[in-house]
Amino acid sequence: MTQTTSEVYLVQKGDTLSQIAKNTGVSLPRLIKLNGLKNPNQLEIGQALYLSERAAFSVQALFLDALRHPIENLAYQLVIDGKAHPGKTSKNGLSIEKVSAKADSTVEVLIKDLVGNWQRVGATVSGYGEKLITLVSPYVSFKDKLDPHPKDAPITATPADKKTSAESKKPALPKKPTGQATPNNPAVKKKKKKGKGGESVIEIGIELPEDLLAYMQAYEDKPISDDDWKEIARSLECEVNVLKAIANVESGGNTAFWVVNDKVGKKVHAPKIMFERHYFHRLTCANGPHFNTVKKRYHGISVPGCKSPYDTHPDICWPIGYVSVGKRKKQKKIGDSNANMPDGVIEKTDIRDNQQDYLRLINAYRLKKMEALKSASWGKFQIMGENYAMCGVDSIEEFVMKMCKNEKGQIQLLAGFIRKKAALWKAVKEKNWHLIAHNYNGPDYQKQTPPPFYDEKMKVAYEYYCKTTA
């Protein structure tokens, strides 16, 4: 075991609490108190242990307007166990960070109304871990003061400034766009960014939670070797090229790792993910992941009792998944009517966007950690976190840790997943592409993406690998 300077420590195989206390420099009684450990002798692999009061009990509030823009210079109070901590929000809409005394400390958020009275707008319990309380206003915020009129500017319009009504109605010509057109609007352009090694770079505007970052700090640059492919294929009694075809389709034939925030001293290698908001909804709904009507209907619009406390965040928690945009007859676009979407129309937050997946995961993780990890598909083979037990590991934390460490761990998880699903294993042996896609991506796999579908792509990839290795 190695000493860590982080404020969060992830339990590894063979760890004991006394060893962790010795290696981290945090006393045993303090570790027990910071983490509320009822039985210090029972630790789970991947369990996050907080090493400081800040990591264990910090509280911060984020104030957003109706357009999800941060509200600056807003007077507020954080009331922790009856003691008020006043302040004004920063440019990013954040309050100051305060540390409560214990996990069951009460936290209230107050703001001033129009007549100067303090109104309570939120309340919670501190709990364990860094807590970010996000409060969204139903209104749009503006600057409370206008910029002063320049001293040398004219007060009244001069004849040269006056225009005819016809001229005044003409809009200014837009600048010619540059870059590559986005799928939904050819007039809107974006530029792709690559890291120094050619890897995809995902830039997010917020810091990764420290316990989530701790998983990714275990990264090793160990791609799957030829011997690894052969060993796994031999254990599954299948062809190597079948497994390579699955990897090619699931990860686009690219590296299994992205770089998050490619900055000096802050480069983080993170496994490729796809976050699924309908999984997060189902796992956090009061009905649980099971059928909830006599008709055996899963969670969704009009299903009785289908409700998650996080449906107030439909961009990360909603009964219907994200919408794919592709070359179909009825191509889905932003602004199209769709009764299944939160606001009845398809918005940007409803569109599948790999660039946004980590931001979505982080936001969900701050609400419900384990459920968020289960609601993403991970790595080179895009295995859902919810299926961790089928991969032969004991916890979602161990699953994510292996996904974050290297590609060899990812292919080992794939082997366990295939063995556990008899129908999938049989299809892999027989190279039955339809049944592979049916059992790997679900019976509705043809509705998930535009054509060509998963089975067609796998067959093409398999034939390519057979040709190149012949």
NUZAVEX-978785 format. One record per atom (N, C-alpha, C): x, y, z; residue in three letters. Coordinates in steps of 0.1 Angstrom, whole numbers, plus 2048, in hexadecimal, padded with zeros to 3 digits. Atoms other than C-alpha are relative to their C-alpha. Layout:
// residues N
XYZala
...
***
This chain:
// residues 470
8087F4800met
800800800met
80980C800met
7F97F4801thr
80B8237F9thr
7F980B808thr
8067F47F9gln
80684380Dgln
7FA8097F6gln
8067F7809thr
7EE85B7FDthr
7FE80E806thr
8027F27FBthr
7EC881800thr
7F28057FEthr
80D7FC803ser
7C88817F5ser
7F880080Dser
8088007F4glu
7AC88880Eglu
7F67F47FFglu
80980C801val
79A868802val
8097F47FDval
7F880C803tyr
7A8845803tyr
7F67F57FCtyr
80880B805leu
7998287F0leu
8067F3806leu
7FB80D7F9val
79C806803val
8047F77F5val
7FB80A80Agln
7B17ED7F0gln
8007F2807gln
80080E7FBlys
7B27C77F4lys
80C7FE80Alys
7F68037F6gly
7C47BD814gly
80280B80Agly
7FF7F57F7asp
7C07DF825asp
7F97FD80Dasp
8077FF7F3thr
7B87E284Athr
80080F804thr
8017F27FCleu
7AD80285Bleu
80C805807leu
7F37FB7F9ser
7CC803871ser
80B8027F7ser
7F67FD80Agln
7E2800853gln
7FE80D7F9gln
8037F3807ile
7D081C841ile
80380C809ile
7FE7F67F7ala
7D2831860ala
80F803801ala
7F17FF7FFlys
7F882B862lys
8058077F3lys
7FA7FB80Casn
7FE83283Dasn
7FB80E7FCasn
8057F3803thr
7E885183Bthr
80380B80Athr
7FD7F67F5gly
7F286185Cgly
7F4804807gly
80C7FC7F9val
7CE863867val
7FD7F580Bval
80280A7F5ser
7C7853889ser
7F47F77FEser
80B80A802leu
7B183588Cleu
7F3805806leu
80D7FA7FCpro
7968468A2pro
7FB80B7F7pro
8057F6809arg
79586388Aarg
7FB7FA7F3arg
80580780Cleu
79184C86Cleu
7F27FB803leu
80D8067FCile
77483B87Eile
7F580B800ile
8097F57FFlys
76485C886lys
7FD8077F3lys
8027F980Cleu
76986C864leu
7F77F87F6leu
80780980Aasn
75984E852asn
7F47F9806asn
80B8077FAgly
73F84386Bgly
8007F1800gly
7FF80F801leu
74C82086Cleu
7FB7F980Cleu
8068077F5lys
73680A881lys
8087F3804lys
7F780B7FDasn
74D7EC87Dasn
80D8027F9asn
7F37FC807pro
7727F7876pro
8077F47FApro
7F980C806asn
77B7D386Easn
7FA7FB7F3asn
80780480Dgln
7637D1850gln
80280C7F6gln
7FD7F780Bleu
7717E4832leu
7FD7F97F2leu
80280580Eglu
7677E080Dglu
80A8057F6glu
7F77FC80Aile
77E7E17F0ile
7FA80C7F8ile
8057F4807gly
77A8037DFgly
7F880A809gly
8077F77F7gln
7698127FEgln
80880D802gln
7FA7F37FEala
771838801ala
80180380Fala
7FE7FC7F2leu
780842822leu
80580F800leu
7FD7F17FFtyr
78186882Atyr
80B80280Btyr
7F57FE7F7leu
7A187483Aleu
80180D807leu
8007F37FAser
798897844ser
7F1804802ser
80D7FB7FEglu
77A8AA851glu
7FA8077F3glu
8057F980Darg
7788BE830arg
7FB7F67F6arg
80480B80Aala
77689E81Bala
7F37F9805ala
80B8077FBala
75D88F833ala
7F3808802ala
80C7F97FCphe
7458AB83Cphe
7FF80E7FAphe
8017F2806ser
74A8C9825ser
7F38027F8ser
80D7FC806val
72B8DB818val
80280C7F8val
7FF7F4809gln
7288F47FBgln
7F38007F8gln
80C7FE807ala
70A9027E9ala
8038067F2ala
7FF7FB80Eleu
7079097C3leu
7F28067FCleu
80C7F9803phe
6ED9237B8phe
8008027F1phe
8017FF80Fleu
6E1921793leu
7F28067FDleu
80D7FA805asp
6C6934780asp
7F97F67F8asp
809809808ala
6AB92576Aala
8077FA7F4ala
7F980480Cleu
6C492274Dleu
80D7F8804leu
7F58077FAarg
6DD910764arg
80D808800arg
7F47F77FFhis
6F492E765his
80280380Ehis
7FD7FD7F1pro
706936786pro
7FB80E803pro
8057F37FBile
6F795279Aile
80B807809ile
7F57F97F9glu
71296B7A5glu
7FB80A80Aglu
8027F57F7asn
7129827C3asn
7F27FE807asn
80D8027F9leu
6F39727D4leu
8037FE80Fleu
7FE8017F1ala
6F19777FAala
7F97F3804ala
80580D7FBtyr
6EC95580Btyr
8057FE80Ftyr
7FB8057F3gln
6F194482Dgln
8007F17FFgln
7FF80E7FDleu
6FD921833leu
7FE7FE80Fleu
8038027F1val
6EE917855val
8037F1803val
7FC80D7FDile
7008F9863ile
7FF7FE80File
8038037F1asp
6F38EB885asp
7FC80D807asp
8047F47FAgly
6E390D88Bgly
80980C7FFgly
7F77F5801lys
701922884lys
8018057F2lys
8017FA80Eala
6FE93A866ala
80E8047FBala
7F47FC807his
71B93F84Dhis
7FC8087F4his
8057F780Bpro
71195D837pro
80B8027F5pro
7F77FD80Bgly
721966816gly
7F98047F3gly
8067FD80Dlys
71C96F7F2lys
8077F77F5lys
7FB80A80Athr
7209577D4thr
80B8067F7thr
7F67FD809ser
73E9587BEser
7FB8007F1ser
80480080Elys
73E95B798lys
7FB7F37FBlys
80580D804asn
739936795asn
7F37FC808asn
80C8037F9gly
71A9387ABgly
8027F880Dgly
7FD8087F5leu
72B9267C8leu
80180880Dleu
7FE7FA7F3ser
72992D7EDser
80E7FC805ser
7F48047FAile
74792A804ile
7FE7F1805ile
80180E7FBglu
74F90680Fglu
80280080Fglu
8008017F2lys
7488FE833lys
8017F2804lys
7FE80E7FBval
7508DF848val
7F77FF80Cval
8098027F4ser
7358D285Fser
8087F780Aser
7FA8077F5ala
73D8C1880ala
7FF7F17FFala
80280F801lys
72F89F878lys
7F77FD7F4lys
80880480Cala
71C88B85Eala
7F1803802ala
80E7FD7FFasp
6FA89186Dasp
7FD80F803asp
8027F27FEser
6FE8B786Fser
7F58057F6ser
80A7FA809thr
6E08CA861thr
80680C7F8thr
7FB7F6809val
6E78E1844val
7F48077F9val
80A7F9806glu
6CF8FC839glu
80680B7F7glu
7FC7F5809val
6D291581Cval
7F680B7FFval
80A7F5800leu
6C293781Eleu
80580B7F6leu
7FC7F5809ile
6C1954805ile
7F680C803ile
8087F57FElys
6B2977807lys
7F58017F5lys
80A7FD80Aasp
69197E7F6asp
80080F7FCasp
8007F3806leu
68799E7E4leu
7FE80B80Bleu
8027F67F5val
67D9B0805val
80A7FF80Bval
7F58017F7gly
69C9A5817gly
7FF7F680Bgly
80180B7F6asn
68F98882Basn
8077F37FCasn
7F980C803trp
6A296882Etrp
7F67F47FEtrp
80980B803gln
69194A81Egln
8087F37FFgln
7F980C801arg
69B926822arg
7FD7F97F3arg
80280680Dval
6A0916800val
8057F27FEval
7FB80E801gly
6B08F5808gly
8057FB80Egly
7FB8067F3ala
6B98DE825ala
8047F17FEala
7FB80E802thr
6CC8BD828thr
8087FC80Dthr
7F78047F6val
6E28A983Fval
80E7FE7FAval
7F2800805ser
7088AB83Bser
8047F37F9ser
7FC80D805gly
70E886836gly
80F7FF7FFgly
7F1802802tyr
73087882Ctyr
8048047F2tyr
7FB7FC80Dgly
745886810gly
7FD80F7FDgly
8027F2804glu
7468A87FFglu
7F28017FAglu
80E7FF805lys
7228B47FAlys
7FF80E7F9lys
8037F4808leu
7188CD7DFleu
7F18017FFleu
80E7FE800ile
6F58DA7E4ile
7FD80A7F4ile
8037F880Cthr
6E88E67C2thr
7F2805800thr
80D7FA800leu
6CB8FF7C2leu
7FE8077F3leu
8047FA80Dval
6BA9097A1val
7F4809802val
80B7F67FFser
6A59287A0ser
7F77FF7F4ser
80980180Cpro
686929789pro
80180D7F8pro
7FE7F3807tyr
69294C77Etyr
80D8017F9tyr
7F47FD807val
6AD959767val
80780C808val
7FA7F57F9ser
6C796F779ser
8088097F7ser
7F97F6808phe
6D698F76Cphe
80980880Aphe
7F87F87F8lys
6F09A7779lys
7F780A808lys
8097F77F8asp
6E29BC796asp
80380E7FDasp
7FC7F2804lys
6F49DB788lys
8048007F1lys
7FC7FF80Eleu
6F79E7764leu
80D807800leu
7F37F9802asp
7199F3757asp
7FD80F7FEasp
8027F1801pro
71DA19759pro
8018047F1pro
8007FB80Ehis
716A2D739his
80E8077FEhis
7F37FA802pro
738A3872Apro
7FE80F800pro
8017F17FFlys
73FA5D731lys
8008077F2lys
7FF7F980Easp
748A6570Casp
7F67FB7F6asp
80A805809ala
72AA536FEala
7F580A7FEala
80B7F6802pro
70EA696EEpro
7F47FB808pro
80C8027F9ile
6EEA6C702ile
7F47FD7F7ile
80B80180Athr
6D7A6F6E4thr
8077FB7F3thr
7FB80580Cala
6DBA5F6C2ala
80380B7F6ala
7FD7F780Athr
6ECA736A7thr
7FA7FC7F3thr
80680480Cpro
6DEA74683pro
8077F47FApro
7F880B805ala
6FAA5C679ala
7FC7F2806ala
80480B7F9asp
6EDA44693asp
7F27FB7FDasp
80E804803lys
6C9A44687lys
7FF7F87F4lys
80280980Blys
6BEA29670lys
7F17FF7FClys
80E802804thr
69FA2265Cthr
7FB7F4807thr
80680C7F9ser
686A0966Bser
8047F37F9ser
7FC80C807ala
68F9F164Fala
80E7FB803ala
7F28037FDglu
6B49F3656glu
8027FA80Eglu
7FF8047F3ser
6AF9EF67Bser
7FB7F2803ser
80680E7FFlys
69C9CE676lys
8097F67FBlys
7F780A805lys
6B89BE663lys
80A7FB80Alys
7F68067F6pro
6CC9A6679pro
80E8007FApro
7F2800804ala
6F29A7678ala
8037F27FAala
7FC80D806leu
70198C662leu
8097F880Aleu
7F88087F7pro
70F96F677pro
80E7FE7FApro
7F3804804lys
734967676lys
8007F27FAlys
7FF80D806lys
73E94A660lys
8057F680Alys
7FC80A7F6pro
74092B676pro
80D7F97FCpro
7F4808803thr
760917679thr
7FF7F3807thr
80080D7F9gly
7678F3683gly
7F77F67FAgly
80980B805gln
7518D467Fgln
7F2802805gln
80E7FE7FDala
72B8D667Eala
7FC7F680Bala
8068097F6thr
7188C869Cthr
7F57F87FAthr
80B807807pro
6FE8AD694pro
7F3807800pro
80D7FA7FFasn
6E18C269Fasn
7FE80D7F8asn
8017F3806asn
6E98E368Fasn
80C8037F8asn
7F47FE809pro
7008E7671pro
80780E802pro
7FB7F37FFala
70490C679ala
80980280Dala
7F88007F3val
71390469Cval
80C7F77FEval
7F4808802lys
7378F969Blys
8077FD80Dlys
7F88037F5lys
74E8E86B3lys
80D7FA7FBlys
7F3806804lys
7728DD6B3lys
8047F5809lys
7FC80B7F8lys
77F8BC6BFlys
80E803806lys
7F37FE7F9lys
79D8BB6D7lys
8067F3802lys
7F980C7FElys
7B78A16D9lys
80C802809lys
7F57FF7F8gly
7D289B6F3gly
80D7FE7F9gly
7F3801806lys
7F789A6EClys
8037F27FAlys
7FF80E805gly
7F58746E7gly
7F57FC7F6gly
80B80480Agly
7D78766CFgly
7F37FC807gly
80B8057F8glu
7BF86C6EBglu
7F580B801glu
80B7F67FEser
79C87C6EFser
80280780Dser
7FF7F87F4val
79C898708val
7F2805804val
80C7FB7FBile
77D8A071Dile
80380B809ile
7FE7F57F7glu
77D8C272Dglu
7F3803807glu
80C7FE7F8ile
7658C774Aile
80380C809ile
7FE7F47F9gly
75F8E775Dgly
8007FF80Fgly
8008027F1ile
75F8D8780ile
80A7F6804ile
7F68097FBglu
7778C5795glu
7F97F2802glu
80580D7FDleu
77389F798leu
7FF7FE80Fleu
8008037F2pro
7678947BApro
80C7F7804pro
7F38077FCglu
7868877CDglu
7FF7F1801glu
80180F800asp
7798647D3asp
7FE7FA7F3asp
80180580Eleu
7708617AEleu
80D8017F9leu
7F37FE805leu
79286F7A5leu
8097F5805leu
7F780A7FBala
7A28557BBala
8007F37F8ala
80080C809tyr
7968397A5tyr
8098027F4tyr
7F97FD80Cmet
7A6849787met
80F802802met
7F27FF7FDgln
7C784F798gln
8087F3800gln
7FA80E800ala
7CD829797ala
8047FD7F1ala
7FE80380Ftyr
7D182C770tyr
80E7FB7FDtyr
7F3805805glu
7ED817760glu
7FF7FF7F1glu
7FF80180Easp
7F781973Casp
8037F27FBasp
7FF80E803lys
7F17F4735lys
7F67FC7F6lys
80A80480Apro
7DF7ED714pro
7FF7F1800pro
80280E801ile
7D27CA70Dile
80B7FA7F6ile
7F6806808ser
7EF7B56FFser
7FA7F57F7ser
80480B808asp
7EC79A6E4asp
7FD7F3809asp
80180B7F8asp
7F17806FFasp
7F3801809asp
80C7FE7F8asp
7D578F714asp
7F47FC7F8asp
80B803808trp
7BD78D6F7trp
7FE7F17FEtrp
80180E802lys
7C67696F0lys
7FC7F880Dlys
8038077F3glu
7C475F715glu
7F1801803glu
80E7FF7FDile
7A176D719ile
7F77F97F6ile
80780780Aala
79575F6F8ala
8007F1802ala
7FE80E7FDarg
7A373D702arg
7F67FC80Barg
8098037F4ser
79073E723ser
7F18007FCser
80E7FF804leu
770747711leu
7FC7F77F4leu
80280A80Bglu
77572D6F5glu
7FA8077F4glu
8057F880Ccys
7707486DAcys
80C8057F9cys
7F57FA807glu
78475A6C0glu
80480E805glu
7FB7F37FBval
79A7786C9val
7F880B7F9val
8057F5808asn
78B78C6ADasn
7F1803803asn
80D7FD7FBval
7687896BBval
80080A80Bval
7FF7F77F5leu
77379A6DBleu
80580E7FBleu
7FB7F4805lys
7867B46C7lys
7F58087F9lys
80B7FA807ala
7677BB6B2ala
7F680780Aala
8087FA7F6ile
7537C16D2ile
80680D805ile
7F97F47FCala
76D7DA6DEala
80080B7F6ala
8007F680Aasn
76E7EB6BDasn
7F38087FFasn
80D7F9801val
7497F26BDval
7FD80880Cval
8047F97F3glu
7457FB6E2glu
80980C802glu
7F87F47FDser
7638136E4ser
8058077F3ser
7FC7F980Dgly
76581D6BFgly
80D7FD7FBgly
7F2804805gly
78680B6BAgly
80B809806gly
7F67F77FAasn
7978266CFasn
8057FB80Dasn
7FB8037F3thr
7A98266F0thr
7F57FF80Athr
80A8027F6ala
79581B70Eala
80080B80Aala
7FF7F57F6phe
7A083A721phe
80080E7F9phe
8007F2803trp
79985F71Etrp
809808809trp
7F97F77F7val
7AD87C72Cval
7F680B804val
8097F67FAval
798892743val
80880C805val
7F97F37FCasn
7A48B7747asn
80F7FE7FDasn
7F2801804asp
7C58B5733asp
80780D803asp
7F97F47FClys
7D78D0746lys
80D7FB807lys
7F38037FAval
7FB8D1754val
7FD7FC80Fval
8018057F2gly
7FC8BC774gly
7F27FB804gly
80D8047FClys
7D78B4772lys
7FA7F57F6lys
80480A80Alys
7D6899756lys
7FA7F4807lys
80680B7F9val
7BE87E761val
7FB7F67F5val
80580A809his
7B985E74Dhis
7F47F9806his
80D8067FCala
795851750ala
7FB7F77F6ala
80680980Apro
784834740pro
7F58067F9pro
80C7FB808lys
76C83B724lys
7F37FB807lys
80D8047FAile
74983C731ile
7F48067F7ile
80D7FA805met
725842726met
7F680080Bmet
8097FF7F5phe
70E84F741phe
7F17FE7FBphe
80E802804glu
6E984373Fglu
7F780580Bglu
8097F97F6arg
6D0859751arg
7F47F7803arg
80B8097FChis
6B483E74Fhis
8047F680Ahis
7FB8097F5tyr
6CA826763tyr
80080780Dtyr
7FF7F87F3phe
6D084177Dphe
7F2802806phe
80D7FE7FBhis
6AB84877Fhis
7FB7F3806his
80580D7FCarg
6A2823782arg
8067FC80Earg
7F98047F4leu
6BC81D79Dleu
7FD80980Cleu
8037F77F5thr
6B183B7B2thr
7F1802802thr
80E7FF7FEcys
68C8387AEcys
7FB7F880Ccys
8058077F3ala
67882E7CDala
7FC7F27FDala
80480E804asn
66C80F7BAasn
80C7F77FEasn
7F5808802gly
68F8037B5gly
8017FB7F2gly
7FE80580Dpro
69C7F0797pro
7F67F67FBpro
80980B803his
67F7D8796his
7F48057F9his
80D7FD806phe
65E7D6783phe
7F780780Bphe
8087F97F6asn
6457EE794asn
7F18007FDasn
80E802802thr
6237E4785thr
7FD7F27FDthr
80480E803val
60F7C577Fval
8037FD7F1val
7FC80280Elys
6177CA75Alys
80F7FE7FElys
7F2802801lys
63B7C6762lys
80780B7F8lys
7FA7F5807arg
6447E8754arg
80C806808arg
7F67F97F9tyr
6657F875Dtyr
7FD80F801tyr
8027F27FEhis
66A81C766his
7FF8087F3his
8027F880Cgly
65E83674Dgly
7F4809801gly
80C7F7800ile
644850744ile
7F37F8801ile
80E8067FDser
621846751ser
8017F3808ser
7FF80C7F8val
62F829765val
7FC80480Fval
8047FB7F2pro
61D82C788pro
80C7FF809pro
7F58007F5gly
6358357A4gly
80E8027FBgly
7F27FE805cys
65283C78Dcys
80580E803cys
7FB7F37FBlys
66485879Flys
80E7FE807lys
7F37FF7F9ser
6888607A9ser
80180D807ser
7FE7F27FApro
69187C7C1pro
8098097F8pro
7F77F8808tyr
6AA8877A7tyr
7FB8037F2tyr
8067FC80Casp
69188C78Basp
80080F7FEasp
7FF7F1802thr
6968B1791thr
80D8037F8thr
7F47FF809his
6B78AB77Ehis
7FE7F77F4his
80380980Bpro
6A989D75Epro
80B7FD7F6pro
7F5802808asp
6CA8A174Casp
8087F4804asp
7F980B7FCile
6D8885761ile
7F77F5806ile
80980A7FAcys
6B987376Fcys
7F28027FAcys
80D7FF807trp
69B86C759trp
7FC7F27FCtrp
80480E804pro
68684C751pro
8047FD7F1pro
7FD80380Eile
68F85072Cile
80F8047FDile
7F27FE802gly
6B384E720gly
80380C7F6gly
7FC7F5809tyr
6C686770Btyr
7FD7FC7F1tyr
80480280Eval
6BD86B6E6val
80D8007F7val
7F5800809ser
6D68616CBser
7FC8087F3ser
8037F880Dval
6D98776ACval
8087F87F5val
7FA80780Bgly
6E086568Bgly
7F98017F3gly
8067FE80Dlys
6D7860667lys
7F47F77FElys
80D807802arg
6B485366Barg
7F78097F8arg
80A7F9808lys
69685D657lys
7FB80C808lys
8057F57F7lys
689872674lys
80B80380Alys
7F57FD7F8gln
6A9880681gln
7FC80980Cgln
8037F87F4lys
6A688D6A5lys
80980C801lys
7F87F47FFlys
6B08B16AAlys
7FB80780Dlys
8047F77F4ile
6B08CA6C7ile
7F48087FCile
80C7F8803gly
68E8DA6C9gly
7F57F87FBgly
80A809804asp
67B8BC6BBasp
7F67FD80Casp
8098047F6ser
65B8B36CEser
8027F2804ser
7FF80D7FCasn
65E8946E3asn
7FA7FF80Easn
8078007F3ala
64588C6FFala
8087F880Bala
7F98087F6asn
65E874710asn
80B809807asn
7F57F77FAmet
677891717met
7FB80880Bmet
8057F97F4pro
6758A5737pro
7F880C7FDpro
8077F4803asp
6698C5727asp
7F77FE7F3asp
80980280Cgly
6568B570Agly
8078027F3gly
7F87FE80Cval
6728BE6F1val
80E7FB802val
7F28057FFile
6958B16EAile
80980C802ile
7F77F67FDglu
6AE8C86FAglu
80E7FB7FFglu
7F2804801lys
6D48C86FAlys
8037F580Alys
7FD80A7F5thr
6D48B571Bthr
7FA7F37FEthr
80680D803asp
6BF89970Casp
8087F97F5asp
7F980680Bile
6D88926F0ile
80C7F8806ile
7F58087FDarg
6F28766F4arg
80D8087FCarg
7F47F8802asp
7148886F8asp
80B7FB808asp
7F58067F9asn
733876701asn
80980A807asn
7F87F57FAgln
745897708gln
7FA80480Egln
8067FC7F4gln
72C89D724gln
7FE7F580Agln
80380B7F7asp
72B87A733asp
80780180Easp
7F97FF7F2tyr
74588074Ftyr
7FA80B808tyr
8077F57F9leu
7348A1758leu
7F37FA806leu
80D8067FBarg
71388D75Barg
8037F780Barg
7FC8097F6leu
72487276Fleu
80380780Dleu
7FC7F97F4ile
73388B787ile
7F4806807ile
80C7FA7FAasn
71289D78Dasn
7F77F5806asn
80880B7FAala
70087B793ala
8077FB80Cala
7F88057F5tyr
71D8707A9tyr
7FE80880Dtyr
8017F87F4arg
71888D7C0arg
7F27FE806arg
80E8037FBleu
6F38837C4leu
8007F2807leu
80180E7FBlys
6F785D7C8lys
80B7F87FAlys
7F4804805lys
71984F7C5lys
8007F27F9lys
80080E805met
7158297C0met
7F77FF7F4met
80A80180Bglu
6F682D7AAglu
8068077F3glu
7FA7F980Bala
709846794ala
80A7F77F9ala
7F6809806leu
72682D78Fleu
7F97F57F8leu
80780B807lys
70D812786lys
7F98047F3lys
8087FA80Bser
6FC82976Dser
8088037F4ser
7F77FD80Cala
71A82C755ala
8057F37FBala
7F980B807ser
72881373Cser
80F804800ser
7F27FD7FDtrp
74E810741trp
80A7F97F6trp
7F4806806gly
76E80A72Dgly
7FF7FC7F2gly
7FE80480Elys
7787FA70Dlys
7F47F77FBlys
80B809803phe
75A7E270Ephe
7F2805804phe
80D7F87FCgln
7407FB71Cgln
7F67F7808gln
8088087F7ile
7337E4738ile
7F980980Aile
8077F87F7met
7187F474Dmet
8047FD80Emet
7FC8027F2gly
7227F9771gly
7F67F8808gly
80A8087F9glu
7027EA77Cglu
8027F17FFglu
7FD80E802asn
70F7C976Fasn
80D7FB807asn
7F38037FAtyr
72D7C9786tyr
8017F1805tyr
7FF80D7FAala
7247A8797ala
8017F57F6ala
7FF80A80Bmet
720796776met
80F7FF7FBmet
7F2800805cys
74579F76Fcys
8097F980Acys
7F88087F7gly
75178C78Dgly
80680880Bgly
7FA7F87F5val
7587A87A6val
7F580280Aval
8098007F4asp
7487AE7C8asp
7F980E801asp
8067F37FDser
7407D37C6ser
8028097F4ser
7FE7F780Bile
73B7F07AEile
80D808801ile
7F37F97FEglu
7598017BDglu
80C7F87FAglu
7F6809806glu
76F7E37B4glu
8008007F1glu
80380080Ephe
7607E3791phe
80680D7FAphe
7FB7F4805val
76880878Cval
80F801801val
7F17FF7FEmet
78B80579Amet
8077F87F5met
7FA80880Blys
7937E9781lys
7FF8077F3lys
8027F980Cmet
7847FD765met
80A80C7FEmet
7F77F4801cys
79981C76Ecys
80F7FC800cys
7F18037FElys
7BA809773lys
8067FD7F2lys
7F980380Dasn
7C27FA750asn
7F67F87F8asn
80880780Aglu
7B47E9731glu
7FF7F1804glu
80080E7FDlys
7BE7C673Elys
7F57FD80Alys
80B8027F7gly
7A67CA75Bgly
7F38007FAgly
80D7FF807gln
78B7D4743gln
7FC7F37F8gln
80380C807ile
78E7B572Eile
7FD7F4809ile
80380A7F6gln
78E79F74Dgln
7F1801805gln
80E7FE7FCleu
76D7AF757leu
7F77FB7F5leu
80880580Bleu
7607A8734leu
7FE7F1800leu
80080F7FFala
769783737ala
7F67FB80Aala
8098047F6gly
756780757gly
7F18037FCgly
80D7FC805phe
738792748phe
7FA7F67F6phe
80580980Aile
73677B72Aile
7FD7F2806ile
80280D7FAarg
73A75B73Farg
7F3800808arg
80C8007F7lys
71D766756lys
7F48007F7lys
80C800809lys
70576B738lys
8017F57F6lys
7FF80C808ala
701748729ala
7FD8037F1ala
8047FD80Eala
6EF75570Aala
80A8087F9ala
7F67F8806leu
70976F704leu
80D7F87FDleu
7F4808802trp
726756708trp
7FE7F77F4trp
80380980Blys
71573E6F0lys
8018087F3lys
7FF7F880Dala
71175A6D6ala
80E8047FDala
7F27FC803val
7357656DAval
8087F47FAval
7F980C806lys
7417416D3lys
7FC7FE7F2lys
80680380Dglu
72A73E6B5glu
80180C7F6glu
7FF7F4809lys
7317616A7lys
7F28047FBlys
80E7FC804asn
70B7686A7asn
7FF80F804asn
7FF7F27FDtrp
70D78E6A4trp
7F3806805trp
80C7FB7FBhis
6E87946A9his
7FE7FD80Ehis
8028037F2leu
6E77816C9leu
80B806809leu
7F67F87F8ile
7077916D5ile
7FB80E803ile
8057F37FEala
6F87B36D0ala
7F4800809ala
80C8027F8his
6D77A76DFhis
8037FE80Fhis
7FD8037F2asn
6E779A6FFasn
80A80A806asn
7F67F67FBtyr
7027B5701tyr
7FB80E802tyr
8067F2801asn
6EF7D56F8asn
7F2800803asn
80E8007FDgly
6CC7CA700gly
7F77FD7F4gly
80980480Bpro
6AE7BE6EBpro
7FD80B7F6pro
8047F4808asp
6A87E16DEasp
80C8077FAasp
7F47FA804tyr
6CB7E66D2tyr
7FF8087F2tyr
8017FA80Dgln
6BF7F06AFgln
7F980E801gln
8067F37FDlys
6AC80E6BFlys
80A809806lys
7F77F87F8gln
6CA81A6D2gln
8098097F8gln
7F77F9809thr
6DF8266B5thr
7FB8007F2thr
80380080Fpro
6DB830690pro
8067F47F9pro
7F980A807pro
6E3815677pro
80E8057FApro
80180F7FEpro
6FA802671pro
8007FD80Fpro
8038037F2phe
6F07F1692phe
80C7F8805phe
7F58067F9tyr
7077E06ACtyr
8047F37F9tyr
7FD80D806asp
7047BD69Casp
8078027F2asp
7FA7FE80Dglu
70D7CA679glu
80F806802glu
7F27FA7FDlys
72B7DF687lys
8097F5805lys
7F780A7FBmet
7387C169Amet
8057F67F5met
7FD80A80Alys
7377AA67Clys
80B8077F7lys
7F67F9808val
74A7C4667val
80D801807val
7F37FF7F9ala
7647C9682ala
8077F3801ala
7FA80D7FFtyr
7697A4686tyr
8067FC7F3tyr
7FA80480Eglu
76E79F660glu
80D8087FEglu
7F47F8801tyr
7877BC661tyr
80C7FA807tyr
7F68067F8tyr
79B7AC67Dtyr
8057F37FAtyr
7FC80D806cys
79B78A66Ccys
8088037F3cys
7F97FD80Dlys
7A779A64Blys
80E805804lys
7F37FA7FDthr
7C37AE65Cthr
80A7F7807thr
7F780A7F9thr
7D0791671thr
8027F37F9thr
7FE80D808ala
7CE776656ala
80E7FF7FCala
***
